[in-house]
Amino acid sequence: MHALPLLATLAALVTVQAHPQQRRPPREAIEACMEKGAGDPCEFAGRQGQSVTGECTAPPDDAPDDAPLACRPDREPPTDRPPSQ
């Protein structure tokens, strides 16, 4: 009866892949759009205190109905990884 635990594990993996966990925008990005509409310019302080400018963006279609607008940066944030060669 070792097949039952294996089937349960496989079912859990399929469920996770079918519904990948959505990343939530940082609180600062959500707060930057609290009094704004989709497409409005926005600004908030990034992780290192830098000014991040962007545009208020609606959540994806598969987000919960109460998902708020969030400030999407004009450019991607820098990564801590060294540049690829």
C-alpha atoms as a printed R data frame, in Angstrom:
   type eleno elety resid chain resno       x      y       z
1  ATOM     1    CA   MET     A     1   0.000  0.000   0.000
2  ATOM     2    CA   HIS     A     2   2.890  2.392  -0.689
3  ATOM     3    CA   ALA     A     3   1.077  3.700  -3.765
4  ATOM     4    CA   LEU     A     4  -1.460  5.719  -1.762
5  ATOM     5    CA   PRO     A     5   1.073  8.163  -0.216
6  ATOM     6    CA   LEU     A     6   2.747  8.516  -3.625
7  ATOM     7    CA   LEU     A     7  -0.571  9.353  -5.288
8  ATOM     8    CA   ALA     A     8  -1.371 11.920  -2.605
9  ATOM     9    CA   THR     A     9   2.018 13.583  -3.122
10 ATOM    10    CA   LEU     A    10   1.560 13.677  -6.895
11 ATOM    11    CA   ALA     A    11  -1.928 15.163  -6.521
12 ATOM    12    CA   ALA     A    12  -0.541 17.911  -4.274
13 ATOM    13    CA   LEU     A    13   2.193 18.743  -6.791
14 ATOM    14    CA   VAL     A    14  -0.306 18.985  -9.637
15 ATOM    15    CA   THR     A    15  -2.516 21.291  -7.561
16 ATOM    16    CA   VAL     A    16   0.403 23.606  -6.730
17 ATOM    17    CA   GLN     A    17   1.469 23.807 -10.376
18 ATOM    18    CA   ALA     A    18  -2.107 24.411 -11.546
19 ATOM    19    CA   HIS     A    19  -2.483 27.326  -9.101
20 ATOM    20    CA   PRO     A    20   0.947 28.924  -8.659
21 ATOM    21    CA   GLN     A    21   1.190 31.213  -5.666
22 ATOM    22    CA   GLN     A    22   0.775 34.811  -6.740
23 ATOM    23    CA   ARG     A    23   3.241 37.375  -5.523
24 ATOM    24    CA   ARG     A    24   1.673 40.311  -3.778
25 ATOM    25    CA   PRO     A    25   3.069 43.792  -4.452
26 ATOM    26    CA   PRO     A    26   4.869 45.515  -1.562
27 ATOM    27    CA   ARG     A    27   2.671 47.480   0.828
28 ATOM    28    CA   GLU     A    28   4.355 50.719  -0.311
29 ATOM    29    CA   ALA     A    29   3.369 50.055  -3.937
30 ATOM    30    CA   ILE     A    30  -0.262 49.511  -2.929
31 ATOM    31    CA   GLU     A    31  -0.338 52.593  -0.698
32 ATOM    32    CA   ALA     A    32   1.099 54.723  -3.535
33 ATOM    33    CA   CYS     A    33  -2.097 54.069  -5.545
34 ATOM    34    CA   MET     A    34  -4.698 54.294  -2.753
35 ATOM    35    CA   GLU     A    35  -6.204 57.578  -3.987
36 ATOM    36    CA   LYS     A    36  -5.454 57.027  -7.685
37 ATOM    37    CA   GLY     A    37  -6.830 55.257 -10.724
38 ATOM    38    CA   ALA     A    38  -5.323 52.766 -13.162
39 ATOM    39    CA   GLY     A    39  -2.765 54.470 -15.397
40 ATOM    40    CA   ASP     A    40  -2.012 57.323 -12.963
41 ATOM    41    CA   PRO     A    41   1.651 58.045 -12.201
42 ATOM    42    CA   CYS     A    42   2.861 56.954  -8.753
43 ATOM    43    CA   GLU     A    43   5.948 56.955  -6.562
44 ATOM    44    CA   PHE     A    44   7.093 55.119  -3.430
45 ATOM    45    CA   ALA     A    45  10.264 54.404  -1.454
46 ATOM    46    CA   GLY     A    46  12.013 51.182  -2.502
47 ATOM    47    CA   ARG     A    47  13.729 48.618  -0.263
48 ATOM    48    CA   GLN     A    48  16.958 50.635  -0.049
49 ATOM    49    CA   GLY     A    49  15.066 53.913   0.386
50 ATOM    50    CA   GLN     A    50  15.420 54.902  -3.274
51 ATOM    51    CA   SER     A    51  12.579 56.666  -5.071
52 ATOM    52    CA   VAL     A    52  10.646 54.289  -7.333
53 ATOM    53    CA   THR     A    53   8.383 55.845  -9.964
54 ATOM    54    CA   GLY     A    54   5.809 54.003 -11.996
55 ATOM    55    CA   GLU     A    55   2.185 53.673 -13.000
56 ATOM    56    CA   CYS     A    56  -0.794 52.457 -11.011
57 ATOM    57    CA   THR     A    57  -1.753 49.107 -12.474
58 ATOM    58    CA   ALA     A    58  -4.823 46.947 -12.029
59 ATOM    59    CA   PRO     A    59  -4.253 43.447 -10.642
60 ATOM    60    CA   PRO     A    60  -4.221 40.474 -13.049
61 ATOM    61    CA   ASP     A    61  -7.560 39.020 -14.130
62 ATOM    62    CA   ASP     A    62  -7.088 35.934 -11.944
63 ATOM    63    CA   ALA     A    63  -6.491 38.006  -8.771
64 ATOM    64    CA   PRO     A    64  -9.131 38.135  -6.027
65 ATOM    65    CA   ASP     A    65 -11.971 40.614  -6.616
66 ATOM    66    CA   ASP     A    66 -10.779 42.860  -3.786
67 ATOM    67    CA   ALA     A    67  -7.153 43.054  -5.015
68 ATOM    68    CA   PRO     A    68  -5.998 46.698  -5.019
69 ATOM    69    CA   LEU     A    69  -4.208 48.779  -7.622
70 ATOM    70    CA   ALA     A    70  -0.431 48.837  -7.165
71 ATOM    71    CA   CYS     A    71   2.406 51.014  -8.416
72 ATOM    72    CA   ARG     A    72   4.264 49.087 -11.136
73 ATOM    73    CA   PRO     A    73   7.810 50.473 -11.440
74 ATOM    74    CA   ASP     A    74   8.894 52.052 -14.732
75 ATOM    75    CA   ARG     A    75  11.846 49.666 -14.728
76 ATOM    76    CA   GLU     A    76  12.653 46.377 -13.056
77 ATOM    77    CA   PRO     A    77  14.364 46.620  -9.660
78 ATOM    78    CA   PRO     A    78  18.074 45.759  -9.594
79 ATOM    79    CA   THR     A    79  19.005 42.254  -8.510
80 ATOM    80    CA   ASP     A    80  21.741 41.280  -6.080
81 ATOM    81    CA   ARG     A    81  23.217 38.874  -8.613
82 ATOM    82    CA   PRO     A    82  26.326 39.809 -10.602
83 ATOM    83    CA   PRO     A    83  25.745 40.484 -14.315
84 ATOM    84    CA   SER     A    84  25.758 37.390 -16.514
85 ATOM    85    CA   GLN     A    85  28.613 37.045 -18.980
